[in-house]
Amino acid sequence: MGSKRTPLGVGYGVLVLLLVALWALTPANASVSYDRKAITINGQRRILISGSIHYPRSTPEMWPDLIQKAKDGGLDVIQTYVFWNGHEPSPGQYYFGDRYDLVRFVKLVKQAGLYVNLRIGPYVCAEWNFGGFPVWLKYVPGISFRTDNGPFKAAMQKFTEKIVSMMKSEGLFASQGGPIILSQVENEFGPMESVGGAPAKSYAYWAAKMAVGLNTGVPWVMCKQDDAPDPVINTCNGFYCDYFSPNAPYKPTMWTEAWTGWFTAFGGPVPHRPVEDLAFAVARFIQKGGSFVNYYMYHGGTNFGRTAGGPFIATSYDYDAPIDEYGLLRQPKWGHLRDLHKAIKLCEPALVSADPTEMALGNYEKAHIFKSRSGACAAFLANYHPATSARVTFNGLHYDLPAWSISILPDCKTAVFNTAKVAAPTLPAKMTWAGKFSWKSYNEETDAYDDNSFTKDGLYEQLSMTWDKSDYLWYTTYVEIGQNEQFLRNGQYPVLNIFSAGHALHVFINGQQAGTVYGGLDNPKLTYSGNVKLWAGKNKISILSVAVGLPNVGNHFETWNTGVLGPVTLTGLNEGRRDLTWQKWTYQIGLRGEALNIHSLSGSSSVEWGQAYGKQPLTWYKAFFNAPPGNDPLALDMGSMGKGQIWVNGQSIGRYWPGYKAYGSCGGCSYGGTYNEKKCQTNCGESSQRWYHVPRSWLNPTGNLLVVFEEYGGDPTGISLVKRTI
């Protein structure tokens, strides 16, 4: 390309401005630190509004739009965890492609002009499978998770160093001119430390010092960690954090998780949080001197594949967030929070310069006033009564405060925002029919073993067999019934009793389904008890044990069990009770269809597909379809199905379970309340999750392969493709 000559004065002036701009971005001047008031960036205190967007819970094609919508909503920072099990599926074998392209995600945030809070952990909880830990970690000799344990600390430090080194090599820390202004080590360890004793306390101290020693040039935080050692900042998570104070007077007051809603579990109601309550909580935190707020979640997204933890966490991770699971704005939540952020930013000069003074305005009413030496003044007028509005007088002027609300006055005179007065439009999303499917089916074999099957004496824990390569593990044994055995008594066959640590199981007797049973979020353990039709001679008992996500939280959750641990007994025979627990059992990991990859375009041709008959257990279904025109997000309406998994063009949508109806109480929305109150709940008596997100980027214009594996016996003719529109 050519260039024009410019007069020396003009060219020199432009060059000077350019050099000044570049000088401002040099590492020496892109410093991040903190004082008691706030995080400081380049020496300037900042009120920072952040939102959680987890890169694996959406597609790379969605990332730019999500980030832009976050920016338009008034956010300064994007927060994300780093997901160890996605990045190191096998020891020393790393993956950073597609949805796990962390560098690409962080660079997109930078391009949008936003900062990043990188929560390296590497324990994340997050309703994510195994809390983000790779399953192989459980089988490292001598390991014990999240305590003063050499093998665990070595593995944790190695991965943390890997991520920090990667970020440094890409110049992504703010000290290098990048967007990462904060990092987090560990995650919500305080409650675990309280029951873990001295080894847990020692581990927490080690984790903090290890992280600081990595010299990222930005502050580290530890959430829900009251004893976080200097210089690490301890932070708050919860529905409300106005009560929170850091553990040293020279640290800022930070809220790393302001819960915008709650996660959905199979078998549970769908939680919601009114935006009026959320806005009130944020304003109340700021008026007490808080300077960093992160919404968890700002966009929740989808637990694609088998990434959902729990167990029993749903595939949808919508979280009632300001940007919904599909990437659409949830109104009025997004708009009302945007207006809140604008009001807070108008107050920023006073907020970062002064401590608040309090003034009683009534029995439930109070003012918090910030006045800087330079003359900036901001006030927050609060009404703490949950049901009654009030009129107050402040600085000689009258203000009407709805119940449970805060008005923000950036000049100590004009109320520009009230948390309970929602001006943003209410725009509910709709699911619109977009097409049906023509199905073929393949019946999963219940009596076929492959070369990887093996026989052992007794029952073994499921995860130790599968290493979570599949949700499914077959347990098979044989029962010999003598010719003269009187096993039909009073018109009843013998009773088979199976005790399992979870999470679901299907029982087959001589190839015929005898029953199904499953646990739940509150108690994943289960018992099957049912009459079984046996005959004289050899009888085959097959149990398909099903995992529904691995635990992601709890004290030493790596020791928790899954699968059929016994006892397994038969009662009602002449001999009385026959214990089958310790006889020989044959194990088969996964399904035949999984081994043949029949969910993929290449693997689907490896079996004979026949006419589809609905309501058959353990059945694979496939159909081809064209992508609907337009750009509206898409989903599958699985309301007619029971339980199973879905793939589109070989990509796993995740687990579905619309057959699990929501239990619990769905009353009115609550304000205030306790630390873990869920606010609002819907869908009681209905499916916990009916619709399943199909990313547009996974589709071709024509010839898309949809494969469904149904465990229970749902009706595939009821499945439809839908568009989500506002």
N, C-alpha and C positions, 0 to 999 in steps of 0.2 A: 504494500500500500504506500502511496505517496503522501507527502505532507506539505503544507504551506509554510513558508517562512513568516514569522510574526515579528513585529518590532521588538527590539531588545527589552524595552520596559514591560510590555505585555507578557512576553514569554518568561521573563525573569519572575514577574509577579505570580504567574500561574505555577512556576516551578517551586517558588517559596511556599505557596499554599499547599502544593502537593507534598513537599517535604515535611511541612508541619503536620499534615494529616498522617503521613507514614510514621513520623516520629511519635505521634500519639498512640500508635498501635505497637510500638516496639515492646519486647518483654519487660524492659525496665520500667515501662509506664503502664503496662496492662496488669497492674498488681491488684490482688484481692486480699483483703484482711478483714478484721472486724474490731468493733469496740462494743461498749455496753448498749449502744443505741441500735446498731445495724451492721449489716455487711457493708463494707466500703469497697468500691471499685474505682481504681485510679484516684484514691483519696477522697472520694465523694460517698457519703452515706446514702443508702438507697432503701426505699420501701419496695420490696420485691414481691410480685404476684406470680405464682408458679402453678403449673398443672402437670399431672402425671399422664403421659402417653407411653405405653410400653410397645416398643417396636415389634416384637414377635406377635402381638395381638392384633395387628393389622398388616396389610401388604405394603411393600415398598411403593407401589403405585398410589396408595392412599396417603403416604406420609406428607408430601408437600401440601396437600389440601388441609390435612388435619393441623399441621403446624401453622399455616396461614390463618385458619379459623381461630386457633388459639391466640395468635397475635392480634387479630381483629377483636377478640374478646377482651383485650387489655392485659394479656400475660406478658411478663418479662422473661420468664424461665420455663423450660420444659424439663420435667423430671422423669427419669426412667431408672428402673433396675437393670442390672446386667445378669443374664440368665445362664448360669454355669452349665446346667445340663444340656442346654441347646448349643453351647459353644464347645464343649468337650465331651461328646457322647461316649468316647472311649479314651482311656488314659493316654494323654499326649497327642491325641488326634483332634485337631481343632477345626471348627467350622464357623465361618463368618459370612455365609452367603445368604441370598434371598431375604427372608424375614429376619434373619439373624445378622444382617450387615450393619453392625453397630456403628462403624466408621461413617458409612453413608448416611445413616440417620442423624448422627451428631453434626455432620457437615451441612445437611439440609437445615438443621436448626440454626446453624451459624449463618447460612445464606439468607435466612429470614430475618436476621438481626436480633435473634433471641439468645439467651444464655442457656446453659445446661447444668442441672444438678444430677450428677452421675452416682447412683447408689450401687456401688460395686458389691457390697455385701461380704462374701458372695452368697450368704443365706438371704433369701428374699421373702419367704412366706408367700405373700401375694396370691394365695389360693392357687398356686402353681404346683405342678406335680413334684412331690418330694421336696417342696420348699425351695426348688431351684438346684438342689444337689443332684449330681449324676448318681444313678443307682450303683454304679461300680464302686463309688466311694464307700458304700456300706460294707463292701467285702474286702477292703484293704485290711490286712492282718493287724489286729490290735487296736483298731480305730474306735473312737467314741466321739460323737459329734458335739461340737460347741462346748468344749470344756478344755481343761489344761491337759491335752492329750497330744503327744508328739506326732503321730501319723496324721491326725486331723490338721494340726497347725501347719505342718509341712505342706500338705495338699492345698490348704486354704491360701497360704502365703504364695505358693507357686502360681495359682490362678490369679490372685490379686495382682501380683507383679506382672503377669502376662498382660492383663488389661491395662494397667498403668503404662507399661512399656509401649503398648500399641497406641494408646492415646498420645504419648509423648512423641513417638515416631511420626505421627501425623500432625504434630503441632497443635493439639486440640485443647490443651489446658490454657486458661487465661494468662498464665505466666508466660506463655509462648505466643500470645495473641489469639488464642482459640476461645471457644465459647464456654468451656467448663469452668464454672466459678466455684463449685462446691462438689465434694465427694463424700460418700458415706461408706463406713465400714461397719460390718455386722448389721443387725436389724431387729429392733424390738427385743433385745436380749435381756433387759432389766427384769421382766417377770420370770424368765428362766434362771437368771442369776440368783434370784431370791430363794429358789428351792435347790439350787446346785451347790451352794456352800462355797467354801474357800477355793476349790478348783475352778469353779465358774467365775468367781471374782478375779482370780489370777488370769484366766483366759481373756476376760473383757479388757483388762489392763494391757495384756500382751497385744491384743488385736489393735487397740488404739495406737500403741507405740509403734507397732509394725507398720501401720498405715502412714503415720506421720513420717516415718523413716524413709518412705518412698519418694519424698521430696517433689511433690506435684506442684508446689508453689501456690496452692489454693487451700482454704480451710477444709478440715474434715468434720463431719457431724456423726453423732450416734443418737438415733431416736429411741425414746423410752429407755434411756440409760442415765439414771440420775447421778451415777458416780463416774461419768465419762471424764478421764483425766485430761488436764491441760496438755496441749492447746485445743483439744477436741471439744466441739460444742455439743451439749446435750439438747435435744429437741423434743417436741410434744407431738403425739398422734392422738386423734379422737374426734368425736362430734363437736366438742367444745374444748378450747384450750386457754380461755381467759384466766383460769386459775394458775396457769403454769409460770414458773420462774426458772431460769437457768441456774446451774449449781455454783456459779461464781458471778459476782457483781460486774465483772468486766466482759461478760459474754452477752450477745444479743438474744432476744426472745424470739424463737423460731418455731413454726408449726409445720412440720414436714408432711403431715397427712390430715387435711381437713376433709372428712368423709362426706362426699356428695350424695351418697346413698349407701348401698351395701350389695354384696354379691348374692347371686341367685344359686340355690342348691336344688338338685333334683329331689322332689318330694317336699319342698318348702315353698312358702309364698314368695312373691316377687316384691322386694323392698323398694321404697321410694323415700326421698327426703324433700319436703317442701322448700322451694327456693327462698321463701321468706325466712325460714328458720336458719338456713345455711348463710344467707346474707347477714342476718342478725349475729350469728356466731363469729363471722369474720370481722364485722365492724366492732364487735365487743372485744375481740382480741387486739385489734389495732388501737382502740381507744385506751387499752391498758398498757400500751407501749410496745406491742408486737410489731415486728418489722419485716417478717418473711412468712408468707402463707402459701402453702401448696395444696391444691385440690387433688384429692385422691378419690376417684379418678376424674380427669378432665375429659379424656376419651378412654373408655374401658376396653372396648374391642371384643375379640372373640378368642376363646381357648381352642384354637385349631388343633387337629390331630388328637393326641392323647396328653395334652399339656395341662389339662385341668387337674387340680389336686383335690384335697378334701379329707377323705373321699366324698363323692356325691356332689362336687361342685359342677354346676351346669356348664354347657359349652358357651353360652352367652355370658360375657363379662361386662354387660352394659353398664351396670353400677348406677343407673339413673344419672349418668354424667351429663354435663352441658353439651357435649357432642356425643350422640348416641352410638350404639354398636356399629352402625352402618356408615358413620361419618357425617350424618345429618345433624343440623343444629336442633337441640331440644329446647323449644320455646314454651314458656318464658324463661327457663332457667339460664340459658346462655345470655340472653339479652339483659336480664335483670342483674346478673353478675357483672357484665360489661359496664353497666351504668354505675354499679358500686365501685368498680375499679377506677373509673373516671373521677368519681367523687374523692376517693382516697388519694389519687395522684394530685388533685388540686390542693390537698392538705399537706403534701409531702414536705415542702420547705419548713413548715412548723413542726411536723412529726419527727423529723430527723434532728431537729435543733433543740428541742425542749422536752422535759419530762411533763407528764400530765398532772394537772391539779384537779381535784374532785370537788364538786359542789352539789349538795343535796337540793333537789328541786321539789321533793315531795316524799311520800312514804315509799314509793316504788320507783321514783324518778331521780335521775342523777345526770350531771354534766361532767364531762372530761374536757379540760381546756388545755391547749398547747399554745404557748406564746414564746416566740424566739426573740433574742436580743435585737434582731434586725427589724422587728415589727410584724413578722408573720404571725397570724393567729388562726387557729382552727378549733372547732368544738364538736363534740359528739353528745347529743342529748338522748338519753336512754329511758325507756319505760320497761321495767322488768316484770310487770304484772302480765301473766300469761293470758288473761281474758278481758281486761278492762282498759279502755283507752283513757288518755289524760290530756289536760291542757296545762302547760307549764309556762312560767315567765322566766326569761333569760335575757340579761342585759336590757331589761325594760321592754322586751318584745315578747309576744305570745306565740306559742308553738303547740300544735296539736300532734300528739304522739299516739298512734295506734298501739294496741296491746302488743307486748313482746316485740318492740321495735326500737331502732336507733335512727335518728336524723343526723345527717352530716352537714356541718356548716363550715366550709373552707375559709370563710372570712370572719367567723364568729358572729355572723349576722344572718346570712341567707342560707336557708335549708335547701340544698340542691338534690338531696336524695334521702329517702326513708326506706329502710329495709323491708317494711311490710307493704309498701305501696308499689305494686308491680305495674310498670308502664309498658313493658315489652309484651308483644302480642302472644296469645296462646295459640299455638299451631300444632295440633296433634298429628302424629304420623299415621298413615293408613297402609294396610297391606292390600294390594290390588291383584287379582288373578291375572296370570300371564301365560299359563299353559299347563297342559297335562302330559302324561307320559304313556308310552306303550311298552309294557314290561316283558322280559324273559326271566326265567328263574333257574336256579341251580340249588339242589338240596345238599347242604353240608352233611358229610358222612359222619355218623356217630360211632362207627365200629372199625374205622380204618386207621392203621398205624403207619407211620413212615419210618425211615431208617433212623430217625432221631429219637424214637420212643425208647423208654427204658423202664425196667422193673426194679422195685425196691421193696424191702420189708417195711411195712408201716407207712404212715402218712407223713408227708413233708410239707413245710410251709411254702406257699405259692411263689413268693418273690425270690426265694432261694433257688427255685427251679427255672423261672422265666427270666429273671433279671429285668423284668418289665419290658421285654421285647414284644410282648403281646398281653392283652387283657385276659387271655383265656388259657386255662390249664385243665386238661382232662385227667381225672382220677378214675381208674377202672380196676375192678376186682371181680372175682367169680364166687358164687355161692352154690354149693352142692346140696340138693334136696333129695333125700332118700325116697324110694318108691312108696314106702309105708309111712312117710312123714305126714302127720295130720296137721297140715298148716292152714287149713281153712276152718276156722272155729267160729261158731255162731254167725256164719255167713260173712265173716271178716277174714281178709288176708293178713299176713304178718305186717307189723309196723316197722318201717325203716326210719331210724333216727340218725340225723347227721348234724353235727355241731361244727360250725365254721366261724373263723375270725372275720369273715366278710369277703366280698361285699354282696355278691349275688351268686346263686347256683341254680342249675337245671339238672334234674334227675331223670335218667333213662334206665328202664328195666327191659333187658332183652331188645334193645333198639327202639322201644316205644317210650315217649315222654310220660313220666309219672307225675311231675310237678315242678314248680318253680318257687323260689323264695328269695327275698332280698332284705338287706338291712337299710339303715338310714343314716343321715348326717349325725344325729345325736348318738346313735349306737349302731356301728357297722356290723357288729356280730349278729349271727343269725342261727336259727335252728330249723331244720326241715324234719317234719314228722308226718308220715302218711302211709296208708296201706299200699302194699305193692303186690302185684299179681305175679307170683312165682309158680313154676311148674316143677314136676319131678325131674331130677337130673341137674344139669349145669345151667346156672342162671348168671347173666352178665349184668353187673351194676356199674353204670357209667355216670360220673358226676362231672359236669362242666362248671368249674369254678370261674367266676368272672370278677376281675378287679374293676373298680370305677374310680380310678385315680388314686394316687398314693398320698398319705398324710403330708401336710405342709406345715404343720405347727404342733407344738407340744414338747414336753420335756423328753429328750432323747427319743424322738419319734422314729429313729432308725431301728429301734428295737421292736416296734409294733409289728404285729403279724397280719397276714392275709391268707385266705384259702382254708381248705379243709384240714383241721388239726385233730379232729376227733373229740370224743369217741364217735365211731360209727357202729351202730348196733341194729340187730334184728330182734324183735320180741314177738311172741305169739306162736313160736314153734314148740314142738314137744319138749325140746331141751330147755325151754324157757328163753333166756336172753343169750343171743350169740353175738360176741364182740368181733367185729370185722377189722378193728383198728390196726392190728399188728400182723394181719396176713399180707400176702404179696399184693402190691398195687402197681399197675402199669401207668406210666405218665406220658402224656403227649402235650408238648408245648404248642399252643396256638391252634388255629383252625387249618384245615386242608386248603380252604380258599385263600387264606393268608399266605401259606407256603407257595401257592401257585400264582400269587399276585393277581388274582382275577379281578381286583379293583382297578387294574391298569389296562390300557388299551392293548398292550402286547399280551398280558397274562390272561385277559378275558377269553381269548380264543383257545385256551388250553383245556377247557371243559366243555361238555355238551350242555347248552342252555335249552330249556324246554318252555312249554307254555306256563305262564305264571298263574298259580292258584294261590289266592290269599289265605291268610290265617294259618300258615304253616310255620312251625318253629324251626330255628336254625336254617334259614333260607336266604340265599343271595338273590338279589334282583338287579337287573341292568336295563338301562334304556338310553337311547340317544336323543339329543334335543339340540335345537338351534337357540342361540342367544337372542332374547327379545331386543327389539330396537330401542335406542335411547341410552341414557347413562344412569337411569335410576338404579339404586342398589337393589340387589336381588336376594331372595331367600327361598327356602323350601318349606312348604307347609306340611309338617310331618304329623299332623293331628290324628291321622288314622292308624298310626304305627305304635308299636309297643316299646321296644328298646333295641339299640344296636349302634351301628356306625355308618357314616356316609363318606363317599369319595366322589370327586368330580375331576375328570381327566387325570386320575391318579393322585390328586391332592386330597388330603384328608380334611373334610369339613369338621369332623369331631364326632363325639358320642351324641346320640339323640335318645331321649327317654320321655316322650310326651305321655306315655302310659302311666307315669308316676304322677299322680295327682297331688297338688299342694295341700298339706295339712297345716293346721295352726289357726290363729285368730286374725281376721282381717277387719280391724276396726277403723276408726277415724285417725287422722294424722295428729301427731303429738308434737308439742313444743317443749323445750326444756328437757327435763328427764335425766336419766342416768347416762353414764359413760358409754354404755353399749346399747342404748335404746335404738330400735330399728326405724322409728318414725312412722312410716306408713307401710301397709302390706296389702297386696292385691292377689288375685288368682286363687284364693282359697276354694278348694273343691274342683279346681280346674288344673290343666296341665301347667307345670312349673315353666316349661319352655316348649312352645309349639313351633316357632319359626327358627330356621337355621341359616345363617348368613352364607351366601355364595359370592365370593369376590368376583367382580367383573373381570379383573385381570387374569383370572384362571380360565376364562372361557375363550373359545374360538367362535367366529361368526356362525359356523355350522358344525355338526357332527360331534358334539360334546358327549362324553361318556359319563353317565351317572350310575354309580353302583351303591347299593344299600344292602347291608347285612342285618337281617331281622332275627332277633333271638326268640321272642315270645310267640309271634304269630299275628302280626298286624296285617292290615289290608293295604297293599301298595297302590291299589286303584284310587285311593283317596289322596295320594300325594300330589301336590301341585306346585308349580313355580309361581312366585308372587313378586311384585315390585313394591318397594317401600317408597312412599311419596309423602310429601308434606302438603 
